[in-house]
């Protein structure tokens, strides 16, 4: 699966964050992808290869 991400996209992860949320907003692109939790606003950086295995769905532009 090739991730075609843009800043502002929302990704749904397979496993929930400890706060109970599955949705993360893309805030940085590169070798590492910056994500912000939509519920608790926690920020983190994940390697692109690590993220690719854990993403369930990409929601373009955060719609839906």
Protein Blocks (a to p, Z undefined) as FASTA:
>chain_A
ZZdddehiacddfbdcfkopabdcdfbgcjbdcdddfklopacdddfklmmmmpmbdceh
hiZZ
